[in-house]
Amino acid sequence: MLDLDDVHIMNMVDMLRELTLNGAQVFITTASNEIARYLERKFAFMQDEMVYYKLKREVNGGTVGKTTITPRTIPYLIAAGE
């Protein structure tokens, strides 16, 4: 598996941001809280146009249980300090 370093992540996010400014719909997924927070800051200009879904999966004894999906908008995340 390839991992991007910080500089390449920033460049990729800038390219994705440019695509959205030109009308493209972009879907991004990450397991990194740090990258998720960076994406929230970079796309904060979109306000209510961007929806952030937080997925939480319960695991009990190696068995995957319930998955909770919570939609949130960027203003909520900034106000909540997530």
N, CA, C and O atoms as a GROMACS GRO file, in nm:
protein
  328
    1MET      N    1   0.084  -0.118   0.000
    1MET     CA    2   0.000   0.000   0.000
    1MET      C    3   0.088   0.124   0.000
    1MET      O    4   0.187   0.130   0.073
    2LEU      N    5   0.053   0.221  -0.081
    2LEU     CA    6   0.127   0.346  -0.088
    2LEU      C    7   0.066   0.450   0.003
    2LEU      O    8  -0.057   0.465   0.008
    3ASP      N    9   0.148   0.521   0.073
    3ASP     CA   10   0.103   0.632   0.156
    3ASP      C   11   0.158   0.761   0.097
    3ASP      O   12   0.271   0.765   0.049
    4LEU      N   13   0.078   0.866   0.102
    4LEU     CA   14   0.124   0.996   0.056
    4LEU      C   15   0.187   1.071   0.172
    4LEU      O   16   0.140   1.064   0.285
    5ASP      N   17   0.295   1.143   0.143
    5ASP     CA   18   0.353   1.226   0.248
    5ASP      C   19   0.273   1.356   0.256
    5ASP      O   20   0.186   1.382   0.172
    6ASP      N   21   0.303   1.437   0.355
    6ASP     CA   22   0.224   1.558   0.381
    6ASP      C   23   0.220   1.653   0.262
    6ASP      O   24   0.114   1.710   0.232
    7VAL      N   25   0.332   1.672   0.194
    7VAL     CA   26   0.336   1.764   0.079
    7VAL      C   27   0.246   1.713  -0.033
    7VAL      O   28   0.173   1.791  -0.094
    8HIS      N   29   0.250   1.584  -0.061
    8HIS     CA   30   0.166   1.529  -0.168
    8HIS      C   31   0.018   1.531  -0.130
    8HIS      O   32  -0.067   1.550  -0.217
    9ILE      N   33  -0.013   1.513  -0.002
    9ILE     CA   34  -0.152   1.524   0.042
    9ILE      C   35  -0.203   1.666   0.020
    9ILE      O   36  -0.313   1.686  -0.031
   10MET      N   37  -0.122   1.765   0.058
   10MET     CA   38  -0.162   1.904   0.039
   10MET      C   39  -0.182   1.936  -0.109
   10MET      O   40  -0.277   2.005  -0.145
   11ASN      N   41  -0.094   1.886  -0.195
   11ASN     CA   42  -0.108   1.909  -0.339
   11ASN      C   43  -0.234   1.842  -0.393
   11ASN      O   44  -0.305   1.901  -0.474
   12MET      N   45  -0.261   1.720  -0.349
   12MET     CA   46  -0.380   1.649  -0.394
   12MET      C   47  -0.507   1.722  -0.351
   12MET      O   48  -0.600   1.736  -0.429
   13VAL      N   49  -0.510   1.768  -0.227
   13VAL     CA   50  -0.627   1.841  -0.177
   13VAL      C   51  -0.647   1.970  -0.255
   13VAL      O   52  -0.760   2.008  -0.285
   14ASP      N   53  -0.539   2.039  -0.287
   14ASP     CA   54  -0.550   2.161  -0.368
   14ASP      C   55  -0.608   2.131  -0.506
   14ASP      O   56  -0.688   2.209  -0.558
   15MET      N   57  -0.569   2.018  -0.566
   15MET     CA   58  -0.625   1.980  -0.696
   15MET      C   59  -0.774   1.946  -0.683
   15MET      O   60  -0.854   1.985  -0.769
   16LEU      N   61  -0.812   1.874  -0.578
   16LEU     CA   62  -0.952   1.842  -0.556
   16LEU      C   63  -1.034   1.968  -0.531
   16LEU      O   64  -1.148   1.979  -0.577
   17ARG      N   65  -0.977   2.061  -0.458
   17ARG     CA   66  -1.045   2.189  -0.431
   17ARG      C   67  -1.067   2.265  -0.561
   17ARG      O   68  -1.175   2.321  -0.583
   18GLU      N   69  -0.968   2.266  -0.646
   18GLU     CA   70  -0.980   2.332  -0.777
   18GLU      C   71  -1.090   2.267  -0.861
   18GLU      O   72  -1.166   2.336  -0.928
   19LEU      N   73  -1.098   2.135  -0.856
   19LEU     CA   74  -1.203   2.065  -0.930
   19LEU      C   75  -1.342   2.107  -0.881
   19LEU      O   76  -1.433   2.128  -0.962
   20THR      N   77  -1.359   2.120  -0.750
   20THR     CA   78  -1.489   2.160  -0.697
   20THR      C   79  -1.523   2.304  -0.736
   20THR      O   80  -1.639   2.336  -0.761
   21LEU      N   81  -1.421   2.388  -0.741
   21LEU     CA   82  -1.445   2.527  -0.783
   21LEU      C   83  -1.491   2.533  -0.928
   21LEU      O   84  -1.559   2.628  -0.969
   22ASN      N   85  -1.454   2.432  -1.007
   22ASN     CA   86  -1.495   2.426  -1.147
   22ASN      C   87  -1.620   2.342  -1.167
   22ASN      O   88  -1.654   2.307  -1.280
   23GLY      N   89  -1.690   2.310  -1.057
   23GLY     CA   90  -1.820   2.244  -1.067
   23GLY      C   91  -1.820   2.093  -1.052
   23GLY      O   92  -1.926   2.031  -1.064
   24ALA      N   93  -1.706   2.032  -1.028
   24ALA     CA   94  -1.701   1.886  -1.013
   24ALA      C   95  -1.753   1.844  -0.876
   24ALA      O   96  -1.737   1.916  -0.777
   25GLN      N   97  -1.814   1.728  -0.871
   25GLN     CA   98  -1.855   1.670  -0.744
   25GLN      C   99  -1.745   1.574  -0.702
   25GLN      O  100  -1.705   1.487  -0.779
   26VAL      N  101  -1.696   1.590  -0.580
   26VAL     CA  102  -1.583   1.511  -0.531
   26VAL      C  103  -1.625   1.434  -0.407
   26VAL      O  104  -1.690   1.488  -0.317
   27PHE      N  105  -1.587   1.307  -0.402
   27PHE     CA  106  -1.613   1.222  -0.287
   27PHE      C  107  -1.478   1.181  -0.230
   27PHE      O  108  -1.395   1.124  -0.301
   28ILE      N  109  -1.455   1.211  -0.103
   28ILE     CA  110  -1.327   1.182  -0.039
   28ILE      C  111  -1.353   1.095   0.084
   28ILE      O  112  -1.447   1.120   0.159
   29THR      N  113  -1.269   0.996   0.104
   29THR     CA  114  -1.280   0.914   0.224
   29THR      C  115  -1.142   0.898   0.287
   29THR      O  116  -1.042   0.884   0.216
   30THR      N  117  -1.137   0.900   0.418
   30THR     CA  118  -1.011   0.881   0.489
   30THR      C  119  -1.038   0.820   0.626
   30THR      O  120  -1.144   0.840   0.685
   31ALA      N  121  -0.942   0.746   0.675
   31ALA     CA  122  -0.950   0.692   0.810
   31ALA      C  123  -0.869   0.777   0.907
   31ALA      O  124  -0.864   0.749   1.027
   32SER      N  125  -0.805   0.881   0.854
   32SER     CA  126  -0.720   0.966   0.935
   32SER      C  127  -0.797   1.088   0.985
   32SER      O  128  -0.849   1.166   0.905
   33ASN      N  129  -0.806   1.105   1.116
   33ASN     CA  130  -0.871   1.223   1.173
   33ASN      C  131  -0.797   1.350   1.137
   33ASN      O  132  -0.859   1.454   1.114
   34GLU      N  133  -0.665   1.343   1.131
   34GLU     CA  134  -0.584   1.460   1.096
   34GLU      C  135  -0.613   1.507   0.954
   34GLU      O  136  -0.630   1.627   0.930
   35ILE      N  137  -0.619   1.414   0.860
   35ILE     CA  138  -0.649   1.450   0.721
   35ILE      C  139  -0.793   1.500   0.710
   35ILE      O  140  -0.820   1.594   0.635
   36ALA      N  141  -0.886   1.438   0.783
   36ALA     CA  142  -1.026   1.482   0.780
   36ALA      C  143  -1.038   1.627   0.827
   36ALA      O  144  -1.110   1.705   0.766
   37ARG      N  145  -0.967   1.663   0.934
   37ARG     CA  146  -0.970   1.802   0.981
   37ARG      C  147  -0.909   1.897   0.879
   37ARG      O  148  -0.959   2.008   0.860
   38TYR      N  149  -0.802   1.855   0.813
   38TYR     CA  150  -0.739   1.938   0.710
   38TYR      C  151  -0.837   1.959   0.593
   38TYR      O  152  -0.850   2.071   0.543
   39LEU      N  153  -0.906   1.854   0.552
   39LEU     CA  154  -1.004   1.864   0.445
   39LEU      C  155  -1.118   1.958   0.484
   39LEU      O  156  -1.165   2.037   0.401
   40GLU      N  157  -1.162   1.951   0.608
   40GLU     CA  158  -1.269   2.039   0.655
   40GLU      C  159  -1.227   2.185   0.644
   40GLU      O  160  -1.307   2.270   0.604
   41ARG      N  161  -1.102   2.216   0.680
   41ARG     CA  162  -1.054   2.354   0.670
   41ARG      C  163  -1.043   2.399   0.525
   41ARG      O  164  -1.083   2.510   0.490
   42LYS      N  165  -0.990   2.311   0.439
   42LYS     CA  166  -0.968   2.348   0.300
   42LYS      C  167  -1.099   2.366   0.222
   42LYS      O  168  -1.105   2.442   0.126
   43PHE      N  169  -1.204   2.294   0.264
   43PHE     CA  170  -1.332   2.300   0.194
   43PHE      C  171  -1.437   2.380   0.272
   43PHE      O  172  -1.555   2.376   0.238
   44ALA      N  173  -1.395   2.452   0.375
   44ALA     CA  174  -1.488   2.529   0.457
   44ALA      C  175  -1.560   2.636   0.376
   44ALA      O  176  -1.671   2.675   0.411
   45PHE      N  177  -1.500   2.683   0.268
   45PHE     CA  178  -1.562   2.786   0.184
   45PHE      C  179  -1.693   2.737   0.122
   45PHE      O  180  -1.775   2.818   0.079
   46MET      N  181  -1.714   2.607   0.116
   46MET     CA  182  -1.834   2.551   0.054
   46MET      C  183  -1.956   2.559   0.145
   46MET      O  184  -2.068   2.539   0.100
   47GLN      N  185  -1.934   2.589   0.273
   47GLN     CA  186  -2.042   2.601   0.371
   47GLN      C  187  -2.138   2.483   0.365
   47GLN      O  188  -2.098   2.369   0.386
   48ASP      N  189  -2.266   2.510   0.336
   48ASP     CA  190  -2.369   2.406   0.340
   48ASP      C  191  -2.368   2.313   0.220
   48ASP      O  192  -2.443   2.215   0.218
   49GLU      N  193  -2.286   2.341   0.118
   49GLU     CA  194  -2.280   2.254   0.000
   49GLU      C  195  -2.206   2.124   0.028
   49GLU      O  196  -2.224   2.026  -0.044
   50MET      N  197  -2.125   2.123   0.132
   50MET     CA  198  -2.046   2.005   0.163
   50MET      C  199  -2.108   1.932   0.281
   50MET      O  200  -2.143   1.993   0.382
   51VAL      N  201  -2.121   1.802   0.266
   51VAL     CA  202  -2.173   1.720   0.376
   51VAL      C  203  -2.064   1.621   0.416
   51VAL      O  204  -2.001   1.557   0.332
   52TYR      N  205  -2.044   1.612   0.543
   52TYR     CA  206  -1.943   1.525   0.603
   52TYR      C  207  -2.018   1.413   0.673
   52TYR      O  208  -2.105   1.439   0.757
   53TYR      N  209  -1.984   1.290   0.641
   53TYR     CA  210  -2.047   1.176   0.705
   53TYR      C  211  -1.946   1.108   0.796
   53TYR      O  212  -1.839   1.065   0.751
   54LYS      N  213  -1.979   1.099   0.920
   54LYS     CA  214  -1.892   1.030   1.015
   54LYS      C  215  -1.949   0.890   1.036
   54LYS      O  216  -2.063   0.874   1.079
   55LEU      N  217  -1.869   0.790   1.006
   55LEU     CA  218  -1.910   0.651   1.025
   55LEU      C  219  -1.845   0.596   1.150
   55LEU      O  220  -1.725   0.611   1.171
   56LYS      N  221  -1.925   0.534   1.233
   56LYS     CA  222  -1.874   0.471   1.354
   56LYS      C  223  -1.923   0.328   1.355
   56LYS      O  224  -2.043   0.301   1.350
   57ARG      N  225  -1.830   0.237   1.362
   57ARG     CA  226  -1.864   0.094   1.360
   57ARG      C  227  -1.833   0.033   1.496
   57ARG      O  228  -1.722   0.047   1.548
   58GLU      N  229  -1.931  -0.034   1.551
   58GLU     CA  230  -1.913  -0.102   1.679
   58GLU      C  231  -1.859  -0.242   1.654
   58GLU      O  232  -1.911  -0.317   1.571
   59VAL      N  233  -1.754  -0.276   1.725
   59VAL     CA  234  -1.695  -0.410   1.714
   59VAL      C  235  -1.695  -0.471   1.854
   59VAL      O  236  -1.645  -0.412   1.949
   60ASN      N  237  -1.753  -0.589   1.863
   60ASN     CA  238  -1.762  -0.657   1.992
   60ASN      C  239  -1.709  -0.798   1.977
   60ASN      O  240  -1.771  -0.882   1.911
   61GLY      N  241  -1.597  -0.825   2.037
   61GLY     CA  242  -1.540  -0.960   2.031
   61GLY      C  243  -1.504  -1.004   1.891
   61GLY      O  244  -1.516  -1.123   1.859
   62GLY      N  245  -1.461  -0.912   1.807
   62GLY     CA  246  -1.422  -0.946   1.670
   62GLY      C  247  -1.538  -0.950   1.573
   62GLY      O  248  -1.518  -0.971   1.453
   63THR      N  249  -1.660  -0.931   1.622
   63THR     CA  250  -1.777  -0.931   1.535
   63THR      C  251  -1.822  -0.788   1.512
   63THR      O  252  -1.844  -0.712   1.606
   64VAL      N  253  -1.837  -0.754   1.384
   64VAL     CA  254  -1.882  -0.619   1.350
   64VAL      C  255  -2.030  -0.609   1.376
   64VAL      O  256  -2.109  -0.691   1.328
   65GLY      N  257  -2.066  -0.510   1.453
   65GLY     CA  258  -2.207  -0.489   1.486
   65GLY      C  259  -2.265  -0.374   1.407
   65GLY      O  260  -2.251  -0.366   1.285
   66LYS      N  261  -2.330  -0.287   1.477
   66LYS     CA  262  -2.402  -0.174   1.418
   66LYS      C  263  -2.305  -0.068   1.365
   66LYS      O  264  -2.204  -0.038   1.428
   67THR      N  265  -2.338  -0.011   1.248
   67THR     CA  266  -2.265   0.101   1.193
   67THR      C  267  -2.354   0.224   1.198
   67THR      O  268  -2.466   0.221   1.149
   68THR      N  269  -2.304   0.330   1.258
   68THR     CA  270  -2.379   0.455   1.270
   68THR      C  271  -2.323   0.555   1.171
   68THR      O  272  -2.202   0.576   1.166
   69ILE      N  273  -2.411   0.618   1.091
   69ILE     CA  274  -2.370   0.719   0.994
   69ILE      C  275  -2.435   0.850   1.036
   69ILE      O  276  -2.557   0.860   1.043
   70THR      N  277  -2.351   0.952   1.062
   70THR     CA  278  -2.400   1.081   1.106
   70THR      C  279  -2.362   1.188   1.005
   70THR      O  280  -2.244   1.220   0.991
   71PRO      N  281  -2.461   1.246   0.932
   71PRO     CA  282  -2.429   1.355   0.840
   71PRO      C  283  -2.411   1.486   0.916
   71PRO      O  284  -2.487   1.517   1.007
   72ARG      N  285  -2.312   1.562   0.877
   72ARG     CA  286  -2.286   1.692   0.938
   72ARG      C  287  -2.238   1.788   0.830
   72ARG      O  288  -2.181   1.746   0.730
   73THR      N  289  -2.262   1.916   0.850
   73THR     CA  290  -2.213   2.016   0.757
   73THR      C  291  -2.089   2.082   0.817
   73THR      O  292  -2.065   2.073   0.937
   74ILE      N  293  -2.013   2.148   0.734
   74ILE     CA  294  -1.889   2.213   0.777
   74ILE      C  295  -1.910   2.314   0.889
   74ILE      O  296  -1.834   2.312   0.986
   75PRO      N  297  -2.012   2.405   0.882
   75PRO     CA  298  -2.028   2.500   0.994
   75PRO      C  299  -2.045   2.430   1.129
   75PRO      O  300  -1.996   2.478   1.231
   76TYR      N  301  -2.115   2.314   1.130
   76TYR     CA  302  -2.132   2.239   1.254
   76TYR      C  303  -1.996   2.194   1.307
   76TYR      O  304  -1.967   2.207   1.426
   77LEU      N  305  -1.913   2.141   1.218
   77LEU     CA  306  -1.783   2.087   1.259
   77LEU      C  307  -1.693   2.197   1.315
   77LEU      O  308  -1.624   2.176   1.414
   78ILE      N  309  -1.694   2.313   1.251
   78ILE     CA  310  -1.608   2.423   1.297
   78ILE      C  311  -1.657   2.472   1.433
   78ILE      O  312  -1.576   2.496   1.523
   79ALA      N  313  -1.789   2.486   1.449
   79ALA     CA  314  -1.844   2.532   1.577
   79ALA      C  315  -1.820   2.430   1.688
   79ALA      O  316  -1.794   2.468   1.802
   80ALA      N  317  -1.827   2.302   1.655
   80ALA     CA  318  -1.809   2.197   1.755
   80ALA      C  319  -1.661   2.170   1.784
   80ALA      O  320  -1.628   2.102   1.881
   81GLY      N  321  -1.572   2.222   1.699
   81GLY     CA  322  -1.429   2.201   1.718
   81GLY      C  323  -1.384   2.060   1.690
   81GLY      O  324  -1.286   2.013   1.746
   82GLU      N  325  -1.457   1.992   1.601
   82GLU     CA  326  -1.419   1.854   1.566
   82GLU      C  327  -1.306   1.853   1.467
   82GLU      O  328  -1.260   1.746   1.425
   0.00000   0.00000   0.00000
